[in-house]
Amino acid sequence: MTGTAEATAGTVAARADDVVKTYGSGDTLVDALRGVSIEFGAGEFTAIMGPSGSGKSTLMHCLAGLDTVTSGQVTIGDIGLAGLSDNEMTRLRRDRIGFVFQAFNLVPTLTARENITLPLDIAGRSVDQEWYDAVVDRLGLRDRLDHRPSELSGGQQQRVACARALVGRPDIVFGDEPTGNLDSRSSGEVLSILRAAVDEFGQTVVIVTHDPRAASYADRVVFLADGQIVKELRRPSADDVFEVMKNLDVAAPSTTDDEAR
Ligand code: ADP
């Protein structure tokens, strides 16, 4: 398998410039993001962490073009999202972004093979068979391709979702709590796959997680608190991440689950 890490070194896969996101108005106004600037280098694995309500999902949704920003700018590759029409945004998401969700989001009536190629089929893009084979084999899905999601374990379903995200060679893969529904063994498998996608395929990966062990697979962990980036660690251990989270939780007692959403 040939990685593209060398080719992407130094390139920025996505960036946010002074992104502000406000929900509601008047008494119900919430400042979800208060001026977030961050770059995601191509071929890097980043984890976004922070207390509940700190803005993690909002940041990911704004970066992935699933939500609009109130002010500031998001750029994917060399394309600024501001001013894109709905159609252009849909095409950008389809062609340049891969998604892995907590709830797998596979189509129950389709086989693993059909789920993996579905985004390409919808886009009318042809499947690069060599790349498809490389992804399927690397993710250990070869003997599961004719199974439907209900015939697969949670870990296997999430591996299918990872294959689906990777098969189109997107600029960036976003994972929204990708291990949130998995036991620790399956979590480890999925995180190893995302790690390998970065190391072996040169893929750029950004996940939101609340699990310090999941974050420890990342090259870089970015911490949000109250809508702002407050800290960043490079190649931390799970213990390092846990320590920071403990302090953030103490420092932000008002951002509890009750208040989030
Ligand atoms: P996290 O992912 O870190 O838990 P979120 O990004 O979901 O945080 O939320 C950040 C803040 O924005 C919270 O105060 C939350 O209540 C608020 N928020 C998120 N989505 C919405 C929405 N659609 N409408 C109103 N407020 C929202």
Residues whose N, C-alpha, C, O or C-beta is under 5 A from the ligand:
A	BS01	ADP	Y23 V30 A32 P51 S52 G53 S54 G55 K56 S57 T58 E259 A260 R261
